[in-house]
Amino acid sequence: MVSVSAPPRRSAHNRPALIVLVIVAALACLALGWWQWERFESASGTGQNLGYALQWPLFAGFAVFAYFRFVRLESESEADANTAEPKAEPGPAKTRRPAKADAPREIPAGLLPERPKAARDDDPVLAEYNKYLAELHAKDIDQHVRDAGLAHDIQRSAG
């Protein structure tokens, strides 16, 4: 009998394409920050260039932060999947916290307000006016079709 099992999941730390993407993104952001700094120092530099020069390194830092956050969340989800019951974090009795409980997967009924329903208006004058507008629109479309030469002569095609 052949046993088939799922392939082992790659560790979040061993994702070369993601690591390369983060490095390239961070380096590109730092290069853009350097370019903006040099633009700021030039004769035509403005305060906007200074703002961008300070902003791009923050973007680089965010790319690195997001990667490490992704790795941490993925390892936590793997750890939660491997353990059947939540464990308390180690530490002194005062600072000991229970592990995160399972987050709700759906919104409980009655939590959100009901959507408003469209009011039905049975005004006969309004209904007649809407019918008139629909007829005008249909005539306009027919005229455009005839002007474009797309209309077929019903009498010719029937006989």
C-alpha positions as CSV (number, residue, x, y, z in Angstrom):
1,M,0.0,0.0,0.0
2,V,1.4,3.4,-1.0
3,S,1.1,6.2,1.5
4,V,0.5,9.6,0.1
5,S,1.1,12.6,2.3
6,A,1.0,16.3,1.7
7,P,4.4,17.9,0.9
8,P,5.9,19.6,3.9
9,R,5.2,23.3,4.1
10,R,8.2,25.5,3.4
11,S,9.3,27.5,6.3
12,A,8.5,31.2,6.2
13,H,12.2,31.8,6.7
14,N,13.0,29.8,3.5
15,R,11.2,31.8,0.8
16,P,13.9,33.1,-1.5
17,A,11.6,34.9,-3.9
18,L,9.9,36.8,-1.0
19,I,13.3,37.7,0.6
20,V,14.6,38.9,-2.8
21,L,11.4,41.0,-3.3
22,V,11.8,42.6,0.1
23,I,15.5,43.3,-0.5
24,V,14.9,44.8,-3.9
25,A,12.0,46.9,-2.7
26,A,14.0,48.2,0.3
27,L,17.0,49.0,-1.9
28,A,14.8,50.7,-4.5
29,C,13.2,52.9,-1.8
30,L,16.5,53.8,-0.3
31,A,17.8,54.7,-3.8
32,L,14.8,56.9,-4.4
33,G,15.4,58.6,-1.1
34,W,19.0,59.3,-2.0
35,W,17.9,60.6,-5.4
36,Q,15.4,62.9,-3.7
37,W,18.0,64.1,-1.2
38,E,20.4,65.0,-4.1
39,R,17.5,66.8,-5.8
40,F,16.9,68.7,-2.6
41,E,20.5,69.8,-2.4
42,S,20.6,71.0,-6.0
43,A,19.9,74.5,-7.0
44,S,16.3,73.7,-8.0
45,G,15.6,71.6,-4.9
46,T,12.4,72.3,-2.9
47,G,10.9,71.3,0.4
48,Q,8.9,68.7,-1.4
49,N,12.1,67.0,-2.4
50,L,13.2,67.0,1.3
51,G,9.9,65.5,2.3
52,Y,10.3,62.7,-0.3
53,A,13.9,62.2,0.8
54,L,12.7,61.5,4.3
55,Q,9.7,59.5,3.2
56,W,11.4,56.9,1.0
57,P,13.5,55.4,3.8
58,L,10.3,55.0,5.8
59,F,8.8,53.0,2.9
60,A,12.0,50.8,2.9
61,G,11.6,50.2,6.7
62,F,7.9,49.3,6.2
63,A,8.8,46.7,3.6
64,V,11.3,45.0,6.0
65,F,8.8,45.4,8.9
66,A,6.0,43.8,6.8
67,Y,8.2,40.9,5.9
68,F,9.1,40.1,9.5
69,R,5.5,40.6,10.6
70,F,4.4,38.1,7.9
71,V,7.0,35.6,9.1
72,R,5.8,36.0,12.7
73,L,2.1,35.6,11.9
74,E,2.8,32.6,9.7
75,S,4.8,30.9,12.4
76,E,2.1,31.7,15.0
77,S,-0.5,30.2,12.8
78,E,1.6,27.0,12.2
79,A,2.1,26.8,16.0
80,D,-1.6,27.2,16.6
81,A,-2.3,24.5,14.0
82,N,0.1,22.1,15.7
83,T,-1.2,22.5,19.2
84,A,-4.7,21.3,20.1
85,E,-5.2,23.6,23.1
86,P,-3.9,27.1,23.7
87,K,-1.0,27.4,26.1
88,A,0.0,30.3,28.3
89,E,3.1,32.2,27.5
90,P,6.0,31.5,29.9
91,G,7.1,34.2,32.3
92,P,6.4,35.4,35.8
93,A,3.0,35.0,37.3
94,K,2.2,38.7,37.0
95,T,3.0,39.1,33.3
96,R,1.7,35.7,32.2
97,R,-0.9,36.0,29.5
98,P,-3.1,33.3,27.9
99,A,-2.5,32.7,24.2
100,K,-4.8,34.4,21.8
101,A,-8.2,32.7,21.5
102,D,-9.6,31.8,18.1
103,A,-10.9,34.9,16.4
104,P,-14.5,34.8,15.3
105,R,-14.8,33.8,11.6
106,E,-18.1,35.5,10.8
107,I,-20.1,38.5,11.9
108,P,-22.8,37.5,14.4
109,A,-26.4,38.1,13.3
110,G,-27.9,41.3,14.5
111,L,-24.6,43.1,15.0
112,L,-24.8,45.3,11.9
113,P,-27.8,47.5,11.3
114,E,-30.3,46.4,8.6
115,R,-29.9,47.9,5.2
116,P,-32.7,50.4,4.3
117,K,-35.2,49.2,1.8
118,A,-36.2,51.3,-1.2
119,A,-39.6,52.8,-0.7
120,R,-42.3,51.6,-3.1
121,D,-44.2,54.5,-4.7
122,D,-47.4,53.5,-6.5
123,D,-48.0,57.0,-7.8
124,P,-49.9,56.6,-11.1
125,V,-48.6,59.9,-12.5
126,L,-45.0,58.9,-11.8
127,A,-45.6,55.5,-13.4
128,E,-47.1,57.1,-16.5
129,Y,-44.2,59.6,-16.8
130,N,-41.6,56.7,-16.4
131,K,-43.5,54.8,-19.2
132,Y,-43.3,57.9,-21.4
133,L,-39.6,58.2,-20.8
134,A,-39.0,54.6,-21.6
135,E,-40.9,55.0,-24.9
136,L,-38.8,58.1,-25.8
137,H,-35.6,56.1,-25.0
138,A,-36.7,53.2,-27.1
139,K,-37.5,55.5,-30.1
140,D,-34.1,57.2,-29.6
141,I,-32.3,53.8,-29.7
142,D,-34.3,52.8,-32.8
143,Q,-33.3,56.0,-34.5
144,H,-29.6,55.5,-33.7
145,V,-29.8,51.9,-35.0
146,R,-31.5,53.1,-38.3
147,D,-28.9,55.9,-38.7
148,A,-26.1,53.3,-38.3
149,G,-27.6,51.1,-40.9
150,L,-28.0,48.2,-38.6
151,A,-31.8,47.9,-38.8
152,H,-33.2,45.0,-40.8
153,D,-36.4,45.5,-42.8
154,I,-38.9,43.2,-41.1
155,Q,-41.1,42.9,-44.2
156,R,-38.2,41.9,-46.5
157,S,-36.7,39.4,-44.1
158,A,-40.1,37.8,-43.4
159,G,-41.0,37.1,-47.0
